[in-house]
């Protein structure tokens, strides 16, 4: 669905990045119109610094100082399952905190 190593570069601390889960990088539809939420596997890789986090939230909502996945050192590879409501046009907002990281999202399901 998304791999920042292929497009966009690492998530940077305290910078929101809006991503669509409607279509895969190759263009095929993954999450259909009308979906209200998604289940995704989120992976951090090439993590920076002494630790950090990524927050996943519906696009159009304010950052609430929450994390969806955390890491505790440089160059880690960790994954977590996240269920999130979707914002407009099947979008999510990502935000890294404390350190930059590459980020991968794989959609495992959606809810209508």
N, C-alpha and C positions, 0 to 999 in steps of 0.2 A: 504494500500500500504506500508506504513512505520509507525512504532510507536517505537520511541527510548526507551520507557519504556519496550518494549519486546526484543529489540536487539540493541546492540551498546552503550547504555547509552546516557546521555544528550549530546547535542551539546555543545562544549566548545568554549569560546571566541577565535576568530582569528584562528580557526583551520578548514580547509576545510574537508568536508565529502562528498564523492561521493556516490550517491545512484542511483540504477536502478529503473525505473518505468515500465520496461518491464513486470514483473511478480509480482503478489501479494505475501505476505509472505507465503501463502499456496501453491504457485507454479503456479496458473492459470495465463495465459497470460492476461494482462490488456491493454497494449499499444502495438499494432502490429508493426512489422518491417516496416520501411518506413515512420512512423510517424515523422513529423518535429517539432511539438510543443505539449504541453499539457496544459490543464486547470486543476488546482489542488486547493483543499481547504487545506490551511496550518494552523495548529493549534499549538500554543505554550501553554504549560501547565507546572506546577511546575516551573514557571519562577524564576530566581534568581536575587538578587541584587536590586538596585534602578531603574532599567530599562535596556532595551537592544533591540536588533533586530536580525532578521535572514534574510539573503540574499539568494535568490534562483536564480541560473543562469545555463546556459547550461554547461555541463561538458566540460573542455578543454578551457574555457575562463577565462580571468583574473578578479579578484575581482575589481569592479569599485566603491567601497565605496557607494553602494546603499543598501536600505533595502526593503524587501518584506512584512514584518510584524514587528511591534514595540510593546513593552510593557513598562509600566511605574512604576512597582513595583513587589515585590516578590509574588509568589504563585498565579499568574494570569492565566486565561484560555481565550485565544482570538483566533479568526479565521479570515482569509482573503482569498479571491480568488486571485490566481496568474496565469497568462498565461506566459509561458516561452518556448523558443525554447529548443530543446533537443540537447545534445552533442552526442558523439559517443556511439553507442549501447544503445540508449534510456536512457541516464544518465543525472542527474542533480548534481550540486555541491551546498551544503549548507554551510553557514558560520554564526555562531553566533557572535555577537559583544557585548562587555561590560560585559555580564553575561551568565552563562550556562542556558540551558532550555531543557526540553523534547520537542519533535517535532513530529507531526503527519501529514502525507500527505495522502490525499484521491484524487484519480484521478476522475475528473468529465467529462473529454472529451479529445480528441486528435485531431490534425490537420494533414492532409497529404499534 
